[in-house]
């Protein structure tokens, strides 16, 4: 119960803390010609390393326009990563994820194919079944021929072995 109360208090104080941090950071242009770290304390600011300017990040656009700051000198969030490196890193990570998804899909498809009997296996099973049926037919034919020969020569076993002989 105490943890739930603590969570509620923290959520209630969060907007006030964010507003206080915004007031402390203030307008981005006041950090121009200072350090990158000071500028980027405010998450809405963008540091341009080539000109030493601190400007408002254009949130309506994903990347800052070239007239605002070049990509290789634009810093946002942390000072040690520029937008150019960020774009390259994200492209590489995205490419790796896409390749991994493709490989996983291929592996899943191959496993499904291997579970199904392929055409060669089906053909072999049909041939095996045909051979078995032919063999049973031949066996039945041979048995009937042998039974005829036994009957002809009186060697056929009667159902009642104690039957009386008739001459």
Secondary structure, DSSP 8 states (H G I E B T S, - for coil): -HHHHHHHHHHHHHHHHHHHHHHHH--GGGGTTS-HHHHTTSTTEEEETTTTEEEE--TTSSS--TTT--TTTEE-SSTT-BHHHHHHHHHHHHHHHHHHHHHHHHHHHHHHHHHS--HHHHHHHHHHHHHHHHHHHHHHHHHHHHHHHHHHTT----S-TT-----
